[in-house]
Amino acid sequence: MSAFDDLMVFQRETEALAQIAGRLGWDQETMMPRGAAAQRGEEMAAVEGVLHARRVDPRITDWLEMIDEGHLDDAGSAQLRHIRRSHARASKVPAALAARLARITSEAQGIWAEARENEDFAAFAPTLSEVITLKREEGMALAAGGDIYDAMLDDYEPGATGAELEAMFGALRPELTRLREAVRSAEAPPVLQGKFDESAQMKLTRQLAKTFGYDMSMGRVDKAVHPFSSGSGLDVRITTRTNETDPFNCFYSTIHEVGHACYEQGIDRAYLLTPLGAGVSMGVHESQSRIYENQLGRSRAFTGWLFGQMKDAFGDFGVADEDTFYRIVNRVSDGYIRTEADELQYNLHVLLRFDLERALMGGELQVDDLEAAWNDRFKADFGYEVDKPSNGVLQDVHWSVGLFGYFPTYSLGNVYAGCLNDALRKDVTDLDDQLTVGDTRAATGWLRENVQSHGGLYHPKELITRATGSAPSEAPLLSYLSSKFGELYSL
Amino acid sequence: MSAFDDLMVFQRETEALAQIAGRLGWDQETMMPRGAAAQRGEEMAAVEGVLHARRVDPRITDWLEMIDEGHLDDAGSAQLRHIRRSHARASKVPAALAARLARITSEAQGIWAEARENEDFAAFAPTLSEVITLKREEGMALAAGGDIYDAMLDDYEPGATGAELEAMFGALRPELTRLREAVRSAEAPPVLQGKFDESAQMKLTRQLAKTFGYDMSMGRVDKAVHPFSSGSGLDVRITTRTNETDPFNCFYSTIHEVGHACYEQGIDRAYLLTPLGAGVSMGVHESQSRIYENQLGRSRAFTGWLFGQMKDAFGDFGVADEDTFYRIVNRVSDGYIRTEADELQYNLHVLLRFDLERALMGGELQVDDLEAAWNDRFKADFGYEVDKPSNGVLQDVHWSVGLFGYFPTYSLGNVYAGCLNDALRKDVTDLDDQLTVGDTRAATGWLRENVQSHGGLYHPKELITRATGSAPSEAPLLSYLSSKFGELYSL
């Protein structure tokens, strides 16, 4: 066996162990008895310890040195690129710092939850400061002289920079606030009324999952507090949730997670349990979930079909026709919470977090000023005041668990989805005719071929450029949103 | 930190990883999508590889040498005993042999299943021969000059020997065949008729699990093809199955698995995720499942209560009264299959396997003669001929996966259950009054205190001796069976 083969055998075991850690996470949110939490903490720590030891294993350096890269094909080179990256990252962070970060972020999550419960940002602030101090330390170790925030971003979106995102988001923000203002002044569509049996919701949601191409023979749909997708390759599971008065929450959570899951299921099987065998970045991942959910799932064509499915499942539910249904599904409402935001306003929530967390990491914003900064920015973008911390600075878990550099990938995913939607509709000219009868095969097949199948083969931006024929830009998303909501609200 | 502390930290991680491997097994039988099997095989192999590497880790030898055992308490010494044993065992078997065994037993299971399907022992024989050759090789490595079968037995029942079991089982067999003959000539009780809604079975089975003290806040009950219990400490899950015409299969499978699960749940929390934090042997484990299932669950007192519960759950199901119900529950019927055997005949099935597998390991019996030897022995003990291999030599998966030395622990468990039942009834004199109203707390509390709580602290035989006041013997089981079935069948 060559050094490359040895390295890949070793890496394959690491990937298999990482899958196990993921499956434990799934179990924890769906099946685990509540009383098992303390033991599960130790189990997770043990498997994370094994994974860390493998990522910094000195044999990786030896193998990498011995490999003659000239003899590798593109996939082989890409494998090495991922292995080098993960090995370098794990090796750069001192073990003591990693341990302190693991401890503080585990504690911080509980402290954040309690502070949110008590509407008391001050109770969380000292812990958040500690998290930020340690994350900055980690960022400095990773950046090695470069930009701290860029080093963090690189964990979730390899190759992206804060400056580049700032430019992109800077172009998005004024257009989004303008569109938002216009919509707010227009006449609002009706609101969905009535109750929708939750087991009937689950039945229809499973059908929707299949409609969007989710392979149930290698997956499953369960209920959890927060919808998520978990796993790669042959075992990719999703969760959703139900709410008696809000069936769209269930259906669109499912379609969103199916987008993530189909990305993992759609990767070339040759990459199974290798570094190329998972989605290439959080942004590209989110582009799949978002295009499934929004550009396809919330389109006029598809909602027309969904209206019929809902009538079959629930009988007459008080909505007169497909057009009204379409307007209800895409209703723009005031609200404080990012995860409940509609397609139009969602990115404004993200942009706010991006600017604040970048300032926190850069040292220009202090934790003591964070709540005021949040509230000011919210007022500026949304036009009304935050009423309580749980609707503002305390609403997301991310910062408490040390996720800095993660938020912007949500909006980047929306931008990518906009680009992909344009290219898809150019290639599949009768797409709406198909969606009208609930047939997503051409759309999901196009995404599988042009995005999903490649796994980690290309850099994220390169992948989108290859798929769409041009470099990623916020323009298609803006034009899609302004055309869709302009029409919906007769602007 | 002392060497002992270092060793225990290391060991604790190993135990946590072993729990993860167990949870994957549970997932595979209950939740895993069918199409994930291939990937799961690699995941399991990866985690087993990690566990093996930890068990043979040379640091263990160093730590063991550095520890001054004179300063340890009983629990500390017992921890070392378990660690030494597991380290020595893993180190004695050459890695190449372990790998060959893993491969052949994984293949053999499929070949066995196909041979059983086709009623063709000859198709399985060559593979079984290979398994036996490798197991003997492993046995020689483990025995280091001692008895091969004893070395295998030691994996499941530390300290037990083939000769000692032979003596015990030799005393059991004639009494069991005599009793069996007598029962066969007596008038048989009626058979249960009708259909029993399977979701109502699951509802009652969950209630039964709680009745026997299973803590559902740290466990769960799911359906699986084969009932089993899985996990230790704070996360112990069981499975059961349902059959529309045979609710007793569901209920007594559940009570049996609850016995196993309560053993794990009942271990002193100070031993959590340490070598002492799991049941001490398969025999002692089986003693708990069996005493829950039989001496308690199939007693006249408890079945009287269960009769009422079944009437509540299913309405009038055609059984006149408690006495008739008790006779139906304990009905002795002809049959070929060990796992379906009643309390009286079960051990005859096991004793047959013990003698045959010991002869196979000793080289006195060849695989080519195994089917005939099985059939002859079956005729001698049960009085009728085996009609097909799936009802005979091909019925159990054990040998195909290399489990030699495992079968006798089933009967040893029954012997231990007999001893414990005697001691329990001496200490809790009004036990039947309690069971009559479905109250198992005194019984399960006694077992928890005298057996379960100790985990791996004592040697198996020592544990039973401490709990009962005398060395284990087959006499109490025989006297219990002959009294129970003598009365039931008016012998």
HADDOCK unambig.tbl for C-alpha pairs under 7 A between the chains (distance, minus, plus):
assign (segid A and resid 13 and name CA) (segid B and resid 46 and name CA) 5.35 0.50 0.50
assign (segid A and resid 16 and name CA) (segid B and resid 42 and name CA) 6.50 0.50 0.50
assign (segid A and resid 16 and name CA) (segid B and resid 43 and name CA) 4.75 0.50 0.50
assign (segid A and resid 16 and name CA) (segid B and resid 46 and name CA) 6.44 0.50 0.50
assign (segid A and resid 17 and name CA) (segid B and resid 43 and name CA) 6.23 0.50 0.50
assign (segid A and resid 17 and name CA) (segid B and resid 46 and name CA) 6.39 0.50 0.50
assign (segid A and resid 17 and name CA) (segid B and resid 47 and name CA) 6.62 0.50 0.50
assign (segid A and resid 20 and name CA) (segid B and resid 43 and name CA) 6.70 0.50 0.50
assign (segid A and resid 33 and name CA) (segid B and resid 217 and name CA) 5.65 0.50 0.50
assign (segid A and resid 33 and name CA) (segid B and resid 218 and name CA) 5.11 0.50 0.50
assign (segid A and resid 33 and name CA) (segid B and resid 219 and name CA) 5.58 0.50 0.50
assign (segid A and resid 33 and name CA) (segid B and resid 220 and name CA) 6.76 0.50 0.50
assign (segid A and resid 33 and name CA) (segid B and resid 235 and name CA) 6.97 0.50 0.50
assign (segid A and resid 34 and name CA) (segid B and resid 217 and name CA) 5.99 0.50 0.50
assign (segid A and resid 34 and name CA) (segid B and resid 218 and name CA) 6.55 0.50 0.50
assign (segid A and resid 35 and name CA) (segid B and resid 217 and name CA) 5.28 0.50 0.50
assign (segid A and resid 35 and name CA) (segid B and resid 218 and name CA) 4.74 0.50 0.50
assign (segid A and resid 35 and name CA) (segid B and resid 234 and name CA) 6.46 0.50 0.50
assign (segid A and resid 36 and name CA) (segid B and resid 218 and name CA) 5.54 0.50 0.50
assign (segid A and resid 36 and name CA) (segid B and resid 234 and name CA) 4.78 0.50 0.50
assign (segid A and resid 36 and name CA) (segid B and resid 235 and name CA) 5.10 0.50 0.50
assign (segid A and resid 39 and name CA) (segid B and resid 234 and name CA) 6.21 0.50 0.50
assign (segid A and resid 42 and name CA) (segid B and resid 16 and name CA) 6.50 0.50 0.50
assign (segid A and resid 43 and name CA) (segid B and resid 16 and name CA) 4.75 0.50 0.50
assign (segid A and resid 43 and name CA) (segid B and resid 17 and name CA) 6.23 0.50 0.50
assign (segid A and resid 43 and name CA) (segid B and resid 20 and name CA) 6.70 0.50 0.50
assign (segid A and resid 46 and name CA) (segid B and resid 13 and name CA) 5.33 0.50 0.50
assign (segid A and resid 46 and name CA) (segid B and resid 16 and name CA) 6.42 0.50 0.50
assign (segid A and resid 46 and name CA) (segid B and resid 17 and name CA) 6.38 0.50 0.50
assign (segid A and resid 47 and name CA) (segid B and resid 17 and name CA) 6.62 0.50 0.50
assign (segid A and resid 217 and name CA) (segid B and resid 33 and name CA) 5.66 0.50 0.50
assign (segid A and resid 217 and name CA) (segid B and resid 34 and name CA) 6.00 0.50 0.50
assign (segid A and resid 217 and name CA) (segid B and resid 35 and name CA) 5.29 0.50 0.50
assign (segid A and resid 218 and name CA) (segid B and resid 33 and name CA) 5.13 0.50 0.50
assign (segid A and resid 218 and name CA) (segid B and resid 34 and name CA) 6.57 0.50 0.50
assign (segid A and resid 218 and name CA) (segid B and resid 35 and name CA) 4.76 0.50 0.50
assign (segid A and resid 218 and name CA) (segid B and resid 36 and name CA) 5.55 0.50 0.50
assign (segid A and resid 219 and name CA) (segid B and resid 33 and name CA) 5.60 0.50 0.50
assign (segid A and resid 220 and name CA) (segid B and resid 33 and name CA) 6.77 0.50 0.50
assign (segid A and resid 234 and name CA) (segid B and resid 35 and name CA) 6.48 0.50 0.50
assign (segid A and resid 234 and name CA) (segid B and resid 36 and name CA) 4.78 0.50 0.50
assign (segid A and resid 234 and name CA) (segid B and resid 39 and name CA) 6.22 0.50 0.50
assign (segid A and resid 235 and name CA) (segid B and resid 33 and name CA) 6.97 0.50 0.50
assign (segid A and resid 235 and name CA) (segid B and resid 36 and name CA) 5.12 0.50 0.50
